[in-house]
Amino acid sequence: SRGGTVQPAPAMDPKEDADALAAAMKGMGSNKKAILTLFASRSVFQRRLIADAYKSALGESLKQRLKSELSGDFQNCILSSFYDQAHIDARALFKAMSGTSINNQVLIDVMCTSNNWELTAINNAYLAVVEVQGKDPLINTLEG
């Protein structure tokens, strides 16, 4: 089975983690090592709890703050870590089918390495992505 290998931290406090992230992003620049260390030791579910605690404590979205503080591949990696494998695959499929040409390699990589259960989860996640993004790029391609 594909997916992440990070196990939930046995004892974690979302408020403490939210405070630690706020401190890592305080002032000019950000402490990328502190951000990475925290995210690398928390599961997707725990990261979502931290985001909720951050919003409650500071009144702003953790994802938006990270997006403004980070850049490039590191930003993409950290922001993607809030999603489970099905949502990451669904977003990759959406992106692969958006634009003027379809990225067949991404379609092959996702579809041919997933079992039936994973494909069902990807399908459900894809429908959620389409709902957020607007019109399905696959429909646009078929309508030509």
PyMOL commands that place a pseudoatom at each C-alpha (Angstrom):
pseudoatom trace, name=CA, resn=SER, resi=1, chain=A, elem=C, hetatm=0, pos=[0.000, 0.000, 0.000]
pseudoatom trace, name=CA, resn=ARG, resi=2, chain=A, elem=C, hetatm=0, pos=[1.162, 3.481, -0.822]
pseudoatom trace, name=CA, resn=GLY, resi=3, chain=A, elem=C, hetatm=0, pos=[1.032, 6.431, 1.518]
pseudoatom trace, name=CA, resn=GLY, resi=4, chain=A, elem=C, hetatm=0, pos=[2.875, 8.062, 4.342]
pseudoatom trace, name=CA, resn=THR, resi=5, chain=A, elem=C, hetatm=0, pos=[5.084, 6.455, 6.910]
pseudoatom trace, name=CA, resn=VAL, resi=6, chain=A, elem=C, hetatm=0, pos=[4.780, 9.060, 9.658]
pseudoatom trace, name=CA, resn=GLN, resi=7, chain=A, elem=C, hetatm=0, pos=[3.127, 7.604, 12.723]
pseudoatom trace, name=CA, resn=PRO, resi=8, chain=A, elem=C, hetatm=0, pos=[1.089, 9.792, 15.086]
pseudoatom trace, name=CA, resn=ALA, resi=9, chain=A, elem=C, hetatm=0, pos=[3.115, 11.318, 17.888]
pseudoatom trace, name=CA, resn=PRO, resi=10, chain=A, elem=C, hetatm=0, pos=[2.055, 9.479, 21.064]
pseudoatom trace, name=CA, resn=ALA, resi=11, chain=A, elem=C, hetatm=0, pos=[1.812, 12.580, 23.220]
pseudoatom trace, name=CA, resn=MET, resi=12, chain=A, elem=C, hetatm=0, pos=[1.199, 15.850, 21.471]
pseudoatom trace, name=CA, resn=ASP, resi=13, chain=A, elem=C, hetatm=0, pos=[-0.660, 19.016, 22.336]
pseudoatom trace, name=CA, resn=PRO, resi=14, chain=A, elem=C, hetatm=0, pos=[-2.033, 20.840, 19.260]
pseudoatom trace, name=CA, resn=LYS, resi=15, chain=A, elem=C, hetatm=0, pos=[-1.953, 24.181, 21.121]
pseudoatom trace, name=CA, resn=GLU, resi=16, chain=A, elem=C, hetatm=0, pos=[1.721, 23.753, 22.034]
pseudoatom trace, name=CA, resn=ASP, resi=17, chain=A, elem=C, hetatm=0, pos=[2.523, 22.796, 18.448]
pseudoatom trace, name=CA, resn=ALA, resi=18, chain=A, elem=C, hetatm=0, pos=[0.559, 25.790, 17.131]
pseudoatom trace, name=CA, resn=ASP, resi=19, chain=A, elem=C, hetatm=0, pos=[2.507, 28.066, 19.483]
pseudoatom trace, name=CA, resn=ALA, resi=20, chain=A, elem=C, hetatm=0, pos=[5.787, 26.500, 18.338]
pseudoatom trace, name=CA, resn=LEU, resi=21, chain=A, elem=C, hetatm=0, pos=[4.873, 27.124, 14.696]
pseudoatom trace, name=CA, resn=ALA, resi=22, chain=A, elem=C, hetatm=0, pos=[3.885, 30.707, 15.463]
pseudoatom trace, name=CA, resn=ALA, resi=23, chain=A, elem=C, hetatm=0, pos=[7.290, 31.217, 17.113]
pseudoatom trace, name=CA, resn=ALA, resi=24, chain=A, elem=C, hetatm=0, pos=[9.041, 29.633, 14.114]
pseudoatom trace, name=CA, resn=MET, resi=25, chain=A, elem=C, hetatm=0, pos=[7.323, 32.137, 11.813]
pseudoatom trace, name=CA, resn=LYS, resi=26, chain=A, elem=C, hetatm=0, pos=[7.713, 35.223, 14.016]
pseudoatom trace, name=CA, resn=GLY, resi=27, chain=A, elem=C, hetatm=0, pos=[9.682, 38.174, 12.712]
pseudoatom trace, name=CA, resn=MET, resi=28, chain=A, elem=C, hetatm=0, pos=[11.662, 38.258, 9.500]
pseudoatom trace, name=CA, resn=GLY, resi=29, chain=A, elem=C, hetatm=0, pos=[11.873, 34.931, 7.716]
pseudoatom trace, name=CA, resn=SER, resi=30, chain=A, elem=C, hetatm=0, pos=[11.001, 31.634, 9.286]
pseudoatom trace, name=CA, resn=ASN, resi=31, chain=A, elem=C, hetatm=0, pos=[12.754, 28.828, 11.096]
pseudoatom trace, name=CA, resn=LYS, resi=32, chain=A, elem=C, hetatm=0, pos=[12.377, 26.142, 8.431]
pseudoatom trace, name=CA, resn=LYS, resi=33, chain=A, elem=C, hetatm=0, pos=[14.173, 23.537, 10.502]
pseudoatom trace, name=CA, resn=ALA, resi=34, chain=A, elem=C, hetatm=0, pos=[11.683, 23.944, 13.377]
pseudoatom trace, name=CA, resn=ILE, resi=35, chain=A, elem=C, hetatm=0, pos=[8.751, 23.755, 10.965]
pseudoatom trace, name=CA, resn=LEU, resi=36, chain=A, elem=C, hetatm=0, pos=[10.122, 20.649, 9.266]
pseudoatom trace, name=CA, resn=THR, resi=37, chain=A, elem=C, hetatm=0, pos=[10.969, 18.937, 12.555]
pseudoatom trace, name=CA, resn=LEU, resi=38, chain=A, elem=C, hetatm=0, pos=[7.445, 19.446, 13.850]
pseudoatom trace, name=CA, resn=PHE, resi=39, chain=A, elem=C, hetatm=0, pos=[5.678, 18.409, 10.627]
pseudoatom trace, name=CA, resn=ALA, resi=40, chain=A, elem=C, hetatm=0, pos=[7.905, 15.369, 10.148]
pseudoatom trace, name=CA, resn=SER, resi=41, chain=A, elem=C, hetatm=0, pos=[6.814, 13.954, 13.488]
pseudoatom trace, name=CA, resn=ARG, resi=42, chain=A, elem=C, hetatm=0, pos=[3.042, 14.515, 13.184]
pseudoatom trace, name=CA, resn=SER, resi=43, chain=A, elem=C, hetatm=0, pos=[0.445, 12.527, 11.257]
pseudoatom trace, name=CA, resn=VAL, resi=44, chain=A, elem=C, hetatm=0, pos=[-1.961, 14.119, 8.769]
pseudoatom trace, name=CA, resn=PHE, resi=45, chain=A, elem=C, hetatm=0, pos=[-4.716, 14.020, 11.405]
pseudoatom trace, name=CA, resn=GLN, resi=46, chain=A, elem=C, hetatm=0, pos=[-2.447, 15.675, 13.990]
pseudoatom trace, name=CA, resn=ARG, resi=47, chain=A, elem=C, hetatm=0, pos=[-1.438, 18.390, 11.494]
pseudoatom trace, name=CA, resn=ARG, resi=48, chain=A, elem=C, hetatm=0, pos=[-5.127, 19.176, 10.998]
pseudoatom trace, name=CA, resn=LEU, resi=49, chain=A, elem=C, hetatm=0, pos=[-5.594, 19.440, 14.775]
pseudoatom trace, name=CA, resn=ILE, resi=50, chain=A, elem=C, hetatm=0, pos=[-2.643, 21.819, 14.916]
pseudoatom trace, name=CA, resn=ALA, resi=51, chain=A, elem=C, hetatm=0, pos=[-4.168, 23.935, 12.123]
pseudoatom trace, name=CA, resn=ASP, resi=52, chain=A, elem=C, hetatm=0, pos=[-7.428, 24.154, 14.083]
pseudoatom trace, name=CA, resn=ALA, resi=53, chain=A, elem=C, hetatm=0, pos=[-5.575, 25.126, 17.277]
pseudoatom trace, name=CA, resn=TYR, resi=54, chain=A, elem=C, hetatm=0, pos=[-3.543, 27.730, 15.345]
pseudoatom trace, name=CA, resn=LYS, resi=55, chain=A, elem=C, hetatm=0, pos=[-6.736, 29.275, 13.940]
pseudoatom trace, name=CA, resn=SER, resi=56, chain=A, elem=C, hetatm=0, pos=[-8.334, 29.323, 17.409]
pseudoatom trace, name=CA, resn=ALA, resi=57, chain=A, elem=C, hetatm=0, pos=[-5.304, 30.860, 19.091]
pseudoatom trace, name=CA, resn=LEU, resi=58, chain=A, elem=C, hetatm=0, pos=[-4.206, 33.337, 16.432]
pseudoatom trace, name=CA, resn=GLY, resi=59, chain=A, elem=C, hetatm=0, pos=[-7.299, 33.921, 14.340]
pseudoatom trace, name=CA, resn=GLU, resi=60, chain=A, elem=C, hetatm=0, pos=[-5.624, 33.125, 11.051]
pseudoatom trace, name=CA, resn=SER, resi=61, chain=A, elem=C, hetatm=0, pos=[-5.217, 30.088, 8.847]
pseudoatom trace, name=CA, resn=LEU, resi=62, chain=A, elem=C, hetatm=0, pos=[-2.050, 28.099, 9.445]
pseudoatom trace, name=CA, resn=LYS, resi=63, chain=A, elem=C, hetatm=0, pos=[-1.976, 27.022, 5.796]
pseudoatom trace, name=CA, resn=GLN, resi=64, chain=A, elem=C, hetatm=0, pos=[-2.234, 30.636, 4.613]
pseudoatom trace, name=CA, resn=ARG, resi=65, chain=A, elem=C, hetatm=0, pos=[0.524, 31.686, 6.995]
pseudoatom trace, name=CA, resn=LEU, resi=66, chain=A, elem=C, hetatm=0, pos=[2.774, 28.853, 5.847]
pseudoatom trace, name=CA, resn=LYS, resi=67, chain=A, elem=C, hetatm=0, pos=[2.022, 29.766, 2.244]
pseudoatom trace, name=CA, resn=SER, resi=68, chain=A, elem=C, hetatm=0, pos=[3.153, 33.352, 2.888]
pseudoatom trace, name=CA, resn=GLU, resi=69, chain=A, elem=C, hetatm=0, pos=[6.249, 32.306, 4.864]
pseudoatom trace, name=CA, resn=LEU, resi=70, chain=A, elem=C, hetatm=0, pos=[7.561, 29.485, 2.674]
pseudoatom trace, name=CA, resn=SER, resi=71, chain=A, elem=C, hetatm=0, pos=[8.310, 29.089, -1.014]
pseudoatom trace, name=CA, resn=GLY, resi=72, chain=A, elem=C, hetatm=0, pos=[9.202, 26.583, -3.685]
pseudoatom trace, name=CA, resn=ASP, resi=73, chain=A, elem=C, hetatm=0, pos=[9.350, 22.854, -3.137]
pseudoatom trace, name=CA, resn=PHE, resi=74, chain=A, elem=C, hetatm=0, pos=[9.546, 23.256, 0.638]
pseudoatom trace, name=CA, resn=GLN, resi=75, chain=A, elem=C, hetatm=0, pos=[6.263, 25.184, 0.646]
pseudoatom trace, name=CA, resn=ASN, resi=76, chain=A, elem=C, hetatm=0, pos=[4.651, 22.574, -1.591]
pseudoatom trace, name=CA, resn=CYS, resi=77, chain=A, elem=C, hetatm=0, pos=[5.883, 19.757, 0.643]
pseudoatom trace, name=CA, resn=ILE, resi=78, chain=A, elem=C, hetatm=0, pos=[4.669, 21.337, 3.884]
pseudoatom trace, name=CA, resn=LEU, resi=79, chain=A, elem=C, hetatm=0, pos=[1.272, 22.334, 2.477]
pseudoatom trace, name=CA, resn=SER, resi=80, chain=A, elem=C, hetatm=0, pos=[0.773, 18.906, 0.896]
pseudoatom trace, name=CA, resn=SER, resi=81, chain=A, elem=C, hetatm=0, pos=[1.417, 17.284, 4.261]
pseudoatom trace, name=CA, resn=PHE, resi=82, chain=A, elem=C, hetatm=0, pos=[-2.064, 18.359, 5.403]
pseudoatom trace, name=CA, resn=TYR, resi=83, chain=A, elem=C, hetatm=0, pos=[-3.612, 15.942, 2.904]
pseudoatom trace, name=CA, resn=ASP, resi=84, chain=A, elem=C, hetatm=0, pos=[-3.911, 12.172, 2.855]
pseudoatom trace, name=CA, resn=GLN, resi=85, chain=A, elem=C, hetatm=0, pos=[-2.553, 10.161, -0.081]
pseudoatom trace, name=CA, resn=ALA, resi=86, chain=A, elem=C, hetatm=0, pos=[-5.912, 10.044, -1.879]
pseudoatom trace, name=CA, resn=HIS, resi=87, chain=A, elem=C, hetatm=0, pos=[-6.180, 13.844, -1.871]
pseudoatom trace, name=CA, resn=ILE, resi=88, chain=A, elem=C, hetatm=0, pos=[-2.580, 14.265, -3.004]
pseudoatom trace, name=CA, resn=ASP, resi=89, chain=A, elem=C, hetatm=0, pos=[-3.225, 11.869, -5.891]
pseudoatom trace, name=CA, resn=ALA, resi=90, chain=A, elem=C, hetatm=0, pos=[-6.530, 13.591, -6.730]
pseudoatom trace, name=CA, resn=ARG, resi=91, chain=A, elem=C, hetatm=0, pos=[-4.838, 16.987, -6.833]
pseudoatom trace, name=CA, resn=ALA, resi=92, chain=A, elem=C, hetatm=0, pos=[-2.086, 15.561, -9.051]
pseudoatom trace, name=CA, resn=LEU, resi=93, chain=A, elem=C, hetatm=0, pos=[-4.700, 14.111, -11.436]
pseudoatom trace, name=CA, resn=PHE, resi=94, chain=A, elem=C, hetatm=0, pos=[-6.589, 17.402, -11.510]
pseudoatom trace, name=CA, resn=LYS, resi=95, chain=A, elem=C, hetatm=0, pos=[-3.413, 19.313, -12.320]
pseudoatom trace, name=CA, resn=ALA, resi=96, chain=A, elem=C, hetatm=0, pos=[-2.351, 16.716, -14.923]
pseudoatom trace, name=CA, resn=MET, resi=97, chain=A, elem=C, hetatm=0, pos=[-5.630, 17.162, -16.773]
pseudoatom trace, name=CA, resn=SER, resi=98, chain=A, elem=C, hetatm=0, pos=[-5.730, 20.958, -16.513]
pseudoatom trace, name=CA, resn=GLY, resi=99, chain=A, elem=C, hetatm=0, pos=[-4.252, 23.145, -19.185]
pseudoatom trace, name=CA, resn=THR, resi=100, chain=A, elem=C, hetatm=0, pos=[-3.826, 22.585, -22.883]
pseudoatom trace, name=CA, resn=SER, resi=101, chain=A, elem=C, hetatm=0, pos=[-2.461, 19.044, -22.761]
pseudoatom trace, name=CA, resn=ILE, resi=102, chain=A, elem=C, hetatm=0, pos=[-2.900, 16.065, -20.475]
pseudoatom trace, name=CA, resn=ASN, resi=103, chain=A, elem=C, hetatm=0, pos=[0.154, 14.796, -18.577]
pseudoatom trace, name=CA, resn=ASN, resi=104, chain=A, elem=C, hetatm=0, pos=[-0.289, 11.095, -19.313]
pseudoatom trace, name=CA, resn=GLN, resi=105, chain=A, elem=C, hetatm=0, pos=[2.657, 10.073, -17.142]
pseudoatom trace, name=CA, resn=VAL, resi=106, chain=A, elem=C, hetatm=0, pos=[0.948, 11.376, -14.000]
pseudoatom trace, name=CA, resn=LEU, resi=107, chain=A, elem=C, hetatm=0, pos=[-2.259, 9.549, -14.945]
pseudoatom trace, name=CA, resn=ILE, resi=108, chain=A, elem=C, hetatm=0, pos=[-0.334, 6.323, -15.460]
pseudoatom trace, name=CA, resn=ASP, resi=109, chain=A, elem=C, hetatm=0, pos=[1.700, 6.745, -12.252]
pseudoatom trace, name=CA, resn=VAL, resi=110, chain=A, elem=C, hetatm=0, pos=[-1.389, 7.274, -10.105]
pseudoatom trace, name=CA, resn=MET, resi=111, chain=A, elem=C, hetatm=0, pos=[-3.862, 4.930, -11.750]
pseudoatom trace, name=CA, resn=CYS, resi=112, chain=A, elem=C, hetatm=0, pos=[-1.550, 1.978, -12.356]
pseudoatom trace, name=CA, resn=THR, resi=113, chain=A, elem=C, hetatm=0, pos=[-0.015, 1.943, -8.883]
pseudoatom trace, name=CA, resn=SER, resi=114, chain=A, elem=C, hetatm=0, pos=[-3.297, 2.090, -6.962]
pseudoatom trace, name=CA, resn=ASN, resi=115, chain=A, elem=C, hetatm=0, pos=[-5.444, -0.824, -5.862]
pseudoatom trace, name=CA, resn=ASN, resi=116, chain=A, elem=C, hetatm=0, pos=[-9.256, -0.797, -6.033]
pseudoatom trace, name=CA, resn=TRP, resi=117, chain=A, elem=C, hetatm=0, pos=[-9.689, 0.594, -2.510]
pseudoatom trace, name=CA, resn=GLU, resi=118, chain=A, elem=C, hetatm=0, pos=[-7.172, 3.375, -3.215]
pseudoatom trace, name=CA, resn=LEU, resi=119, chain=A, elem=C, hetatm=0, pos=[-8.863, 4.204, -6.547]
pseudoatom trace, name=CA, resn=THR, resi=120, chain=A, elem=C, hetatm=0, pos=[-12.203, 4.552, -4.773]
pseudoatom trace, name=CA, resn=ALA, resi=121, chain=A, elem=C, hetatm=0, pos=[-10.625, 6.903, -2.221]
pseudoatom trace, name=CA, resn=ILE, resi=122, chain=A, elem=C, hetatm=0, pos=[-8.924, 8.872, -5.032]
pseudoatom trace, name=CA, resn=ASN, resi=123, chain=A, elem=C, hetatm=0, pos=[-12.240, 9.149, -6.876]
pseudoatom trace, name=CA, resn=ASN, resi=124, chain=A, elem=C, hetatm=0, pos=[-13.975, 10.540, -3.782]
pseudoatom trace, name=CA, resn=ALA, resi=125, chain=A, elem=C, hetatm=0, pos=[-11.115, 12.972, -3.170]
pseudoatom trace, name=CA, resn=TYR, resi=126, chain=A, elem=C, hetatm=0, pos=[-11.115, 14.006, -6.828]
pseudoatom trace, name=CA, resn=LEU, resi=127, chain=A, elem=C, hetatm=0, pos=[-14.808, 14.910, -6.615]
pseudoatom trace, name=CA, resn=ALA, resi=128, chain=A, elem=C, hetatm=0, pos=[-13.986, 17.127, -3.621]
pseudoatom trace, name=CA, resn=VAL, resi=129, chain=A, elem=C, hetatm=0, pos=[-11.123, 18.784, -5.521]
pseudoatom trace, name=CA, resn=VAL, resi=130, chain=A, elem=C, hetatm=0, pos=[-13.381, 19.444, -8.525]
pseudoatom trace, name=CA, resn=GLU, resi=131, chain=A, elem=C, hetatm=0, pos=[-15.999, 20.963, -6.207]
pseudoatom trace, name=CA, resn=VAL, resi=132, chain=A, elem=C, hetatm=0, pos=[-13.407, 23.391, -4.813]
pseudoatom trace, name=CA, resn=GLN, resi=133, chain=A, elem=C, hetatm=0, pos=[-11.658, 24.165, -8.110]
pseudoatom trace, name=CA, resn=GLY, resi=134, chain=A, elem=C, hetatm=0, pos=[-14.692, 24.451, -10.344]
pseudoatom trace, name=CA, resn=LYS, resi=135, chain=A, elem=C, hetatm=0, pos=[-15.269, 22.628, -13.602]
pseudoatom trace, name=CA, resn=ASP, resi=136, chain=A, elem=C, hetatm=0, pos=[-13.668, 19.218, -14.082]
pseudoatom trace, name=CA, resn=PRO, resi=137, chain=A, elem=C, hetatm=0, pos=[-10.752, 19.496, -16.564]
pseudoatom trace, name=CA, resn=LEU, resi=138, chain=A, elem=C, hetatm=0, pos=[-11.627, 16.053, -17.894]
pseudoatom trace, name=CA, resn=ILE, resi=139, chain=A, elem=C, hetatm=0, pos=[-15.057, 17.346, -18.947]
pseudoatom trace, name=CA, resn=ASN, resi=140, chain=A, elem=C, hetatm=0, pos=[-13.367, 20.343, -20.598]
pseudoatom trace, name=CA, resn=THR, resi=141, chain=A, elem=C, hetatm=0, pos=[-11.111, 17.964, -22.544]
pseudoatom trace, name=CA, resn=LEU, resi=142, chain=A, elem=C, hetatm=0, pos=[-13.994, 15.748, -23.619]
pseudoatom trace, name=CA, resn=GLU, resi=143, chain=A, elem=C, hetatm=0, pos=[-16.119, 18.730, -24.664]
pseudoatom trace, name=CA, resn=GLY, resi=144, chain=A, elem=C, hetatm=0, pos=[-13.126, 19.998, -26.658]
for i in range(1, 144): cmd.bond("trace and resi %d" % i, "trace and resi %d" % (i + 1))
show_as sticks, trace
zoom trace
